[in-house]
Amino acid sequence: MTDWIKAARLRTLPLSLSGIIMGAFIAKWRLYGEGGIWDWRVLALALLVTLLYQILSNYANDYGDGVKGTDAKRAAEAETRAVASGKITAKQMKNAVILFSILSFVATIALLYLAFIPNYMTEFYIFIGLGVASILAAIGYTVGKKPYGYMGLGDIFVFIFFGLVSVCGSYFLFTKTFSWDILLPGTAVGMMSMAVLNLNNMRDIESDRHSGKNSFALRIGFKNAMIYEMILLQLPLILILMFLGLNGFFQSQNYYVFIVMILLLPLMKLRRKIMAVKEPKELDPFLKQVGIMTFVMAILTAFGLNFFN
């Protein structure tokens, strides 16, 4: 059981929850102002679905990299990746991927049934398509003949599914509407998620070079990947500030909504520490830190919008 828990990579879970929290509580704030109904059961199921997607993705990545021999070349990770270390067989991990694919799909149907049936049938079917796409994206990062993570496309998929789909999708589950300004926090969460993936790929840049995994970090080189990382960590709070400004908070008396801006200093300190790194393997601790920072950003945004109004 311990090996399965490690393979689930629990440190990645706060990152996956961030987009749901951001979208759901922006919806709560907006519905409160319009007298709408916000259902906590939708939030609970949405959080369950995203956790299942994340664990599915982690198991699929472990399986895909393991059978391709990628993890065996990673000195920093080989002892902790289940298939590469032999703690879990490839067949067992493949079965786990199949199981979590089924669980993810069933949980998705339950969520969409609660959110859309019986009055929003068109939306129900559209979101089923998004759910299937999310499951395929979780698996396809390292699994298959042409996994997109090996072609340097991981950043794009992470931005789409961890950012836009997660935030905008969860917002739509509650409001049944789309607002263009929701793209700003969606982009913010997406960029923070890309920052985590980029750190991961920067850490593994040499082993990926030898194993044929052409991540975006490998394609542009370590130095440019570091510049790219700084941009990804610089813009999210600016985007959140723009969202608050577009919704009139600069003119309001509710200054507590800007509580999320207390992350300016911690993020600045974090960027400086990352920039000081010379050896790729030294980047590993920062993956968890950026993930937690993303989670805190979502929590503070939700808190400022909903608990001081």
ZITA-V432543 format. One record per backbone hydrogen bond with DSSP energy under -1.0 kcal/mol. NH is the residue of the N-H (numbers start at 1). CO is the residue of the C=O. If there is no record, write none. Layout:
BEGIN
NH	CO
NH	CO
END
This chain:
BEGIN
5	1
6	2
7	3
8	4
9	6
12	9
13	10
16	12
17	13
18	14
21	17
22	18
23	19
24	20
25	21
26	22
27	23
28	24
29	25
30	26
31	27
32	28
33	29
34	30
36	31
43	39
44	40
45	41
46	42
47	43
48	44
49	45
50	46
51	47
52	48
53	49
54	50
55	51
56	52
57	53
58	54
59	55
60	56
61	57
62	58
63	59
64	60
65	61
66	62
67	63
68	64
70	65
73	70
74	71
78	74
80	77
81	77
85	81
87	82
88	82
93	89
94	90
95	91
96	92
97	93
98	94
99	95
100	96
101	97
102	98
103	99
104	100
105	101
106	102
107	103
108	104
109	105
110	106
111	107
112	108
113	109
114	110
115	111
116	112
117	113
120	116
124	120
125	121
126	122
127	123
128	124
129	125
130	126
131	127
132	128
133	129
134	130
135	131
136	132
137	133
138	134
139	135
140	136
143	139
148	140
149	141
150	147
151	148
153	148
157	153
158	154
159	155
160	156
161	157
162	158
164	159
165	160
167	163
168	164
169	165
170	166
171	167
172	168
173	169
175	171
176	172
182	179
183	180
184	181
186	182
187	183
188	184
189	185
190	186
191	187
192	188
193	189
194	190
195	191
196	192
197	193
198	194
199	195
200	196
201	197
202	198
203	199
204	200
205	202
208	204
209	205
210	206
211	207
212	208
213	208
214	150
214	212
215	213
219	215
220	216
221	217
225	221
226	222
227	223
228	224
229	225
230	226
231	227
232	228
233	229
234	230
235	231
239	235
240	236
241	237
242	238
243	239
244	240
245	241
246	242
247	243
248	245
249	244
255	253
258	255
259	256
261	258
262	259
263	260
264	261
267	263
268	264
269	265
270	266
271	267
272	268
273	269
274	270
275	271
276	272
277	274
282	279
283	280
284	281
286	283
287	284
289	285
290	286
291	287
292	288
293	289
294	290
295	291
296	292
297	293
298	294
299	295
300	296
301	297
302	298
303	299
304	300
305	301
306	302
307	303
END
